[in-house]
């Protein structure tokens, strides 16, 4: 089967792109794809751990903004799109056993069982179109790379077995556009919102920008500031510490593309995804 490349994927609408992903014909990162649609990180774990993981997300909303939670055993999330299949619609997954990543398959049909619960968590790819419309170019998209992600020394608030340091994504931004990038991304709290830090990476515990913990290094040019956003890979950092017998996530940079508008779900303070099931599948 011939796989499609990134240039092809950037020209496709959401339906065509999801079909290519579902059938294993597109397996690469999703930055810059499906203009106008929300992208989500994915965490799938046994239901016995769902309450603790929901608590971890509640206590750490910047890296873990929950968009939807599935019912146990359901491989669909209708709140994100009627046709979405969580077992096939991510370009590449990451499987953890006892906290160790053991495989990056293109589907998880053979791993799915009736006790799994899926969390869809917001992703910063969602606000990137707004940055580009505002004239802010994004280096990882220009260079066709997975956005660089780094483990920091910023501690997350623990919940049950879930704990660890926050992960951030980095984008080089021209000095004179940093405030604009901050203001634009702040409009997307469901996609990590405004950056946590701009400037010296050592201030948040990053020693080498050319050695990301996940993703690829990108060029930083004179006149640019490294800007860091909370990242949805933070749960993967927590999952490795929790050492669950089995959990599944997206491979970093390989997101679930939803049918939701990038501006996000309508705010409704009466809906709590950890108590009220109205927003779940």
C-alpha positions as CSV (number, residue, x, y, z in Angstrom):
1,X,0.0,0.0,0.0
2,X,1.4,3.4,-1.0
3,X,1.5,5.9,1.8
4,X,0.6,9.5,1.1
5,X,3.0,12.3,1.9
6,X,2.7,15.5,3.9
7,X,2.1,17.8,0.9
8,X,-0.8,15.6,-0.2
9,X,-2.3,15.6,3.3
10,X,-2.2,19.4,3.5
11,X,-4.5,19.6,0.5
12,X,-7.2,17.3,1.8
13,X,-10.4,18.0,3.6
14,X,-11.1,16.4,7.0
15,X,-13.2,13.5,5.6
16,X,-10.6,12.5,3.0
17,X,-7.7,12.8,5.4
18,X,-9.5,10.7,8.1
19,X,-10.1,8.0,5.5
20,X,-6.5,7.9,4.5
21,X,-5.5,7.7,8.2
22,X,-8.1,4.9,8.9
23,X,-6.7,2.8,6.0
24,X,-3.1,3.3,6.9
25,X,-2.3,5.5,3.9
26,X,-1.3,8.5,5.9
27,X,1.0,7.8,9.0
28,X,2.8,11.1,9.6
29,X,2.4,14.1,11.9
30,X,-0.8,16.2,11.7
31,X,0.5,19.7,12.2
32,X,-0.9,22.1,9.6
33,X,-3.6,19.6,8.5
34,X,-7.4,19.9,8.4
35,X,-7.6,23.7,8.6
36,X,-10.3,25.0,10.9
37,X,-10.8,21.7,12.8
38,X,-9.9,20.9,16.4
39,X,-7.1,18.3,16.9
40,X,-6.9,16.2,20.1
41,X,-4.3,14.2,22.0
42,X,-5.6,10.7,23.0
43,X,-5.2,8.7,26.2
44,X,-6.8,5.3,26.5
45,X,-6.6,3.3,29.8
46,X,-8.4,0.7,31.9
47,X,-11.6,2.1,33.5
48,X,-10.3,1.4,37.0
49,X,-7.8,4.2,36.5
50,X,-10.2,6.7,34.8
51,X,-11.3,8.5,37.9
52,X,-7.7,9.2,39.0
53,X,-6.7,10.2,35.5
54,X,-9.7,12.6,35.3
55,X,-8.5,14.1,38.6
56,X,-5.0,14.5,37.2
57,X,-6.5,16.4,34.2
58,X,-8.7,18.5,36.5
59,X,-5.7,19.5,38.6
60,X,-3.5,20.3,35.6
61,X,-5.8,22.0,33.1
62,X,-3.1,23.8,31.0
63,X,-1.4,20.6,29.7
64,X,-4.6,18.4,30.0
65,X,-7.7,20.3,28.8
66,X,-10.3,17.5,28.5
67,X,-12.6,17.8,25.5
68,X,-14.5,14.5,25.8
69,X,-14.4,11.1,27.6
70,X,-15.8,7.9,26.2
71,X,-17.9,5.3,28.0
72,X,-16.0,2.1,28.9
73,X,-15.6,-0.1,25.9
74,X,-16.9,2.4,23.3
75,X,-14.5,3.1,20.5
76,X,-16.5,6.1,19.3
77,X,-16.7,9.7,20.6
78,X,-19.8,11.2,18.9
79,X,-19.1,14.5,20.6
80,X,-16.1,14.8,18.3
81,X,-17.5,13.4,15.1
82,X,-20.2,10.9,14.2
83,X,-17.8,8.7,12.2
84,X,-14.7,8.7,14.4
85,X,-13.3,5.4,15.3
86,X,-10.7,5.7,18.1
87,X,-9.1,2.4,17.1
88,X,-8.1,3.5,13.6
89,X,-8.3,7.3,13.2
90,X,-4.9,8.3,14.6
91,X,-2.0,8.1,12.2
92,X,0.2,6.4,14.7
93,X,-0.5,5.2,18.3
94,X,1.9,4.5,21.1
95,X,1.3,1.4,23.3
96,X,2.7,1.3,26.9
97,X,3.1,-1.8,29.0
98,X,4.1,-1.3,32.6
99,X,5.1,2.3,31.7
100,X,7.4,1.3,28.9
101,X,6.5,2.2,25.2
102,X,6.6,-1.0,23.3
103,X,5.0,-0.3,19.9
104,X,3.8,2.5,17.6
105,X,1.1,0.8,15.5
106,X,-1.2,2.5,13.0
107,X,-4.3,0.9,14.5
108,X,-5.2,-0.6,17.8
109,X,-8.1,-2.9,16.8
110,X,-6.3,-6.0,18.2
111,X,-5.7,-4.3,21.5
112,X,-9.2,-2.9,22.1
113,X,-11.4,-4.4,24.8
114,X,-14.5,-3.6,26.7
115,X,-12.8,-2.1,29.8
116,X,-11.0,0.8,28.1
117,X,-11.9,4.5,28.5
118,X,-10.6,7.1,26.1
119,X,-9.9,10.8,27.0
120,X,-9.6,13.3,24.2
121,X,-7.4,16.2,25.3
122,X,-6.9,19.5,23.5
123,X,-3.9,20.1,21.3
124,X,-1.9,23.2,20.4
125,X,-2.1,22.3,16.7
126,X,-5.6,23.6,16.9
127,X,-4.6,27.3,17.2
128,X,-1.7,27.1,14.7
129,X,-3.9,28.2,11.8
130,X,-4.8,31.4,13.6
131,X,-1.2,32.1,14.2
132,X,-0.4,31.6,10.5
133,X,-3.4,33.7,9.4
134,X,-1.9,36.5,11.6
135,X,1.4,36.2,9.6
136,X,3.3,34.1,12.1
137,X,5.1,31.3,10.3
138,X,5.6,28.1,12.1
139,X,9.0,26.4,11.6
140,X,8.0,22.8,12.2
141,X,5.3,23.1,9.5
142,X,7.7,24.9,7.1
143,X,10.3,22.2,7.7
144,X,7.8,19.3,7.7
145,X,8.8,18.1,11.2
146,X,7.1,17.0,14.3
147,X,6.9,19.9,16.7
148,X,9.7,19.7,19.3
149,X,8.6,18.8,22.8
150,X,10.6,18.9,26.1
151,X,10.3,17.7,29.6
152,X,10.5,20.6,32.0
153,X,11.1,20.8,35.8
154,X,7.6,22.2,36.3
155,X,5.9,19.7,38.5
156,X,2.3,18.7,37.8
157,X,-0.1,18.3,40.7
158,X,-0.4,14.5,41.3
159,X,-3.6,12.5,41.4
160,X,-3.5,8.8,42.4
161,X,-0.7,7.1,40.5
162,X,-0.4,10.0,38.0
163,X,2.4,12.5,38.5
164,X,5.5,14.0,36.9
165,X,6.9,17.0,35.1
166,X,5.0,19.1,32.6
167,X,5.9,18.7,28.9
168,X,6.0,21.8,26.6
169,X,6.0,22.3,22.9
170,X,8.3,24.9,21.4
171,X,7.9,27.2,18.4
172,X,10.4,29.9,17.4
173,X,8.5,33.2,17.1
174,X,10.0,36.6,15.9
175,X,10.7,38.8,18.8
176,X,8.2,41.4,17.7
177,X,5.4,38.8,17.3
178,X,5.6,37.1,20.7
179,X,2.9,39.2,22.3
180,X,0.7,38.7,19.3
181,X,1.2,34.9,19.5
182,X,0.4,35.0,23.2
183,X,-2.8,36.9,22.7
184,X,-4.0,34.7,19.8
185,X,-3.3,31.4,21.6
186,X,-4.9,32.7,24.8
187,X,-8.2,32.5,22.9
188,X,-7.9,28.7,22.8
189,X,-7.9,27.5,26.4
190,X,-9.2,24.1,25.1
191,X,-5.9,23.9,23.2
192,X,-3.5,24.8,26.0
193,X,-4.1,28.6,25.7
194,X,-1.3,31.1,26.1
195,X,2.3,30.1,26.3
196,X,3.8,29.2,29.7
197,X,7.2,30.7,29.0
198,X,9.1,32.6,26.4
199,X,12.9,33.0,26.2
200,X,15.6,31.3,28.1
201,X,14.8,27.5,28.1
202,X,17.0,26.8,31.1
203,X,14.5,28.8,33.3
204,X,12.1,25.9,33.0
205,X,14.7,23.1,33.1
206,X,15.4,22.6,29.4
207,X,19.2,22.2,28.7
208,X,19.3,21.7,24.9
209,X,16.8,22.9,22.4
210,X,18.5,20.8,19.8
211,X,17.7,17.6,21.8
212,X,13.9,17.5,22.3
213,X,12.5,14.6,24.3
214,X,9.9,14.1,21.7
215,X,9.6,15.4,18.1
216,X,12.3,16.9,16.0
217,X,14.6,19.9,16.5
218,X,13.8,22.9,14.4
219,X,15.9,25.9,13.2
220,X,15.9,28.9,15.4
221,X,17.0,32.0,13.5
222,X,18.5,35.3,14.7
223,X,15.7,37.6,15.9
224,X,13.5,34.8,17.1
225,X,12.4,33.8,20.6
226,X,11.7,30.2,21.7
227,X,8.2,30.2,23.0
228,X,6.8,27.3,25.0
229,X,3.3,26.0,25.4
230,X,1.9,23.4,27.7
231,X,1.7,20.1,25.8
232,X,-0.7,17.2,25.7
233,X,2.2,14.8,25.9
234,X,2.3,15.6,29.6
235,X,0.0,12.7,30.3
236,X,2.4,10.3,28.5
237,X,5.1,11.4,30.9
238,X,2.7,10.7,33.8
239,X,1.7,7.3,32.3
240,X,5.3,6.1,32.3
241,X,5.5,6.9,36.0
242,X,2.2,5.2,36.8
243,X,3.4,1.9,35.2
244,X,-0.1,0.7,34.2
245,X,-0.2,-2.8,32.7
246,X,-1.6,-1.3,29.5
247,X,-2.3,2.2,28.2
248,X,-2.5,3.6,24.7
249,X,-1.9,7.2,23.5
250,X,-1.3,8.9,20.2
251,X,2.3,8.9,19.1
252,X,3.6,12.5,19.8
253,X,2.6,14.8,17.0
254,X,0.1,12.3,15.5
255,X,-3.3,13.6,16.6
256,X,-6.9,12.7,16.4
257,X,-8.5,15.1,13.9
258,X,-12.1,15.9,14.9
259,X,-15.1,17.4,13.2
260,X,-15.3,20.2,15.8
261,X,-14.6,23.8,14.9
262,X,-11.1,25.0,16.1
263,X,-12.7,27.6,18.3
264,X,-13.7,24.8,20.6
265,X,-16.8,23.6,22.4
266,X,-19.3,26.2,23.6
267,X,-18.5,27.0,27.2
268,X,-21.1,25.7,29.6
269,X,-20.2,25.8,33.3
270,X,-23.0,23.3,34.1
271,X,-21.2,20.6,32.3
272,X,-18.4,18.9,34.2
273,X,-16.9,16.0,32.2
274,X,-15.9,14.2,35.4
275,X,-19.4,14.3,36.9
276,X,-22.0,14.9,34.2
277,X,-22.0,12.4,31.3
278,X,-23.9,14.6,28.9
279,X,-20.7,15.4,26.9
280,X,-19.5,11.9,26.8
281,X,-20.0,9.3,24.1
